[in-house]
């Protein structure tokens, strides 16, 4: 390899390291499915801690009507060793699912009964803001317009934020309904921004899930984490 190629490779690696340092660690979102009636929804996130390279995973079950976690519906796993080269941390999620197999069974969660995507954010789309989106359920014919309204206060360690979603629905007969989804009074520490990344609907068409990406500020930049907001029709 020529000296020029070595320098180019090193520069590329340096840029990658700087980008990683700035972004912190990024979680991956996983749809784990609904209960048969769409009343409960299970999802997970996993990743690798940027400082220690140790994989981790979180798993949640949400009561869709209450838009809140069920009792005992939040579990986590943190591995005690760093990943090997080429791995991406999904093993931590598999470990967590195996350790909590009864949680899904007791709540009748079916892993194949995943949500049908009604909206998926397209990276690089100049029209995408993460805060104002429109989409349609072609099966029911309902047209949706969603606005994510956030409030951010403070700076540094005092930074806190909250948000809610205003959802407008227009049916085939032009009947309009408006819903407010979320908990705007809940102030989340160190979360600086929110984006709508996906919208899912269950097979019965009665449960709507908004997948929200959050940026959590850290000493080295920010971490990416996920949560959901739920609506039961």
Number of C-alpha atoms within 10 A of each C-alpha: 5 7 8 9 10 11 11 12 12 12 12 12 12 12 12 12 12 11 12 16 16 15 19 22 21 19 21 17 18 15 17 21 22 29 20 16 13 23 19 25 33 26 21 23 22 27 25 25 19 16 11 11 18 19 24 23 25 21 20 21 25 22 19 25 16 13 19 18 16 16 9 9 16 15 16 17 18 18 16 11 10 15 18 10 6 6 11 16 23 17 17 24 23 13 15 20 21 10 12 13 10 11 18 20 11 8 18 16 22 16 14 10 17 21 21 15 14 18 19 13 15 11 8 7 8 7 9 15 12 18 15 16 18 14 15 16 16 9 7 10 12 17 17 19 15 21 17 21 14 16 13 17 13 12 10 10 11 9 16 19 20 21 20 18 21 16 18 16 18 16 15 10 8 10 9 13 11 13 12 15 17 19 14 16 10 12 16 15 17 21 21 21 19 23 20 27 19 18 21 20 23 22 16 9 17 15 22 23 22 22 22 20 20 18 20 20 20 15 10 14 15 21 19 18 20 23 16 20 20 23 21 17 8
